[in-house]
């Protein structure tokens, strides 16, 4: 692994230990070693793992997602124990909707197994004898955002998300060596591969929301930066397919996607987010890995945008990008 120069983190007060209290010195860890030290058996499991059958309609599956406020369901086939045949994401349902021409076609009768994206069919299942590092490696390799975990009897007993891994890194930031946490974004492997600008899928603020989601679906991405359409193409919002879960129960769904612009839809979705993030969360090349992790965790988001001095988007960093950076480099 690379060893980068240490630096001071601006704008952060450093705690001063009391002179009367003993000082405990902990060994600083590499992020991969930290994740490897966190066993899957001890990771908190959801109180209940909600699923749908492969024969259930998308309308039924969507109802389960809305009722229990989840964005993804394991799709199971009958048996004892039931076999998981895929992961149905709310983005799969959005994909069905965007292939409609006018919002009036009946997508609700499509079954969950028919709606599965090919990358989410027959997902890998990890053994609970492993660690969070195994989950991170699986997500990096497959670009899946969730991992199913089974016990020694092959029963699914946990469902770990990319946000869970981010939370593990965030809660243990002070145990991670500063040569990692103070690494500048400009030194990230992904950025150094394309230092000026990476190729990004973008949409214009005035585009209809349905066309924006068609772009998301066509390029198989989960979200895009929304630009203002000026000569500078400045960032004005982030549009994520998963965010539609906030409005998908609205009786105007999916006609809303045909009636609103991409920016207006972002504003509507933003009003439902209880962490009250900006319409688009951005950082600069001088920010650090610690800043990225803290920003993603604080706002409970999946991506941040990196801006140049002209406030133009040059790069996008997702949670999986963070995992790649801390595990592989």
Residue, then its C-alpha position, 0 to 999 in steps of 0.5 A: x500500500x502507498x504511504x502518503x505524507x501526513x498533514x493537518x486537517x483544517x477546521x477541526x479542533x483536536x481534543x486535549x486529554x486531561x493531564x490527570x487522566x491516563x492516556x491510552x495509546x491504540x495502534x493505528x490500523x489500515x482501513x482494510x485491517x479495521x474491516x477485517x477485525x469486524x466479524x460478520x457474526x457480531x454485526x447487528x442484524x435487522x429485526x426482520x428481513x423483508x422479502x418477496x416471492x419471485x411470483x409476486x407482482x412489482x406492485x406487491x413488492x413495491x407495497x412491501x418496500x413502502x410499508x417497511x421503508x426499504x429500497x431493496x428486497x431479496x426475491x425468494x423461490x419456495x423451498x425450505x429454506x427458501x432460495x434467494x434468486x435475486x435482489x429487487x431494487x427500487x431502481x428496477x421498478x423505476x427502470x420498468x416505468x421509464x420504458x413506458x411512453x406516457x406513464x399509462x402502461x401497466x407495469x404493476x403486473x410484471x413479476x419480481x423475478x421478471x423485473x430483476x436486473x441481470x447483475x442482481x440475479x443469483x447474488x453471492x451469499x457470504x458465510x457469517x464466519x467472515x468479516x466486513x472486509x469480505x463484504x467490502x471485497x464482494x461489493x467492489x468486485x460485483x458493484x452490488x450495494x448489499x450483501x446477504x449473509x448466511x449462518x452455518x445452517x445456510x439460513x439467511x440471517x443478515x443483510x448488510x448494505x454499503x451504508x453499513x460499511x460506511x458506518x463501520x469506517x465512520x465509527x472507527x475513524x480515530x482508529x485508522x492511521x492518518x496516512x489514510x484518513x488525511x489522504x487528499x481527494x487529489x491523491x485518490x487512485x480514481x482521481x489520479x487516473x483521470x486528474x482533470x476530469x472523469x467521464x460523467x453521465x449528466x443531465x440538464x436541470x430543464x430536462x424532464x424527470x422521466x428523460x433524466x431517469x431514462x439516461x440513468x437507466x441507459x447508462x446503468x448508473x444509480x444517480x447523476x449530477x444535474x447541471x444548470x445548462x449555463x456555459x459553465x455547466x454548474x452543479x445544481x442537484x443530485x438525482x438518484x433513482x433510489x430517492x423516488x422511494x420518497x414519492x413512489x406511494x403518491x397517487x400521481x406516480x409515475x405521472x409525476x416523472x412526466x410532469x416535472x423537470x429534473x431539478x423540480x423533482x430533486x427539490x420535491x425529493x429533497x423535502x422528504x429527506x430528514x437529514x436535510x442535505x444540500x441539493x447536491x453535496x460537493x467537496x474539493x480536491x483539497x478535502x480528505x478521505x475523512x471529509x468524504x466519509x464524514x459527509x456521506x455518513x452525516x447526510x446518509x447519501x451515496x455519492x459526493x461530487x468533486x468540484x474544480x475552482x470554477x465550481x464545475x463537476x470533475x469527479x464523482x465519489x460513491x461509497x463503493x469508490x471509497x471502499x475501493x480506495x481504502x481496501x485496494x490502495 
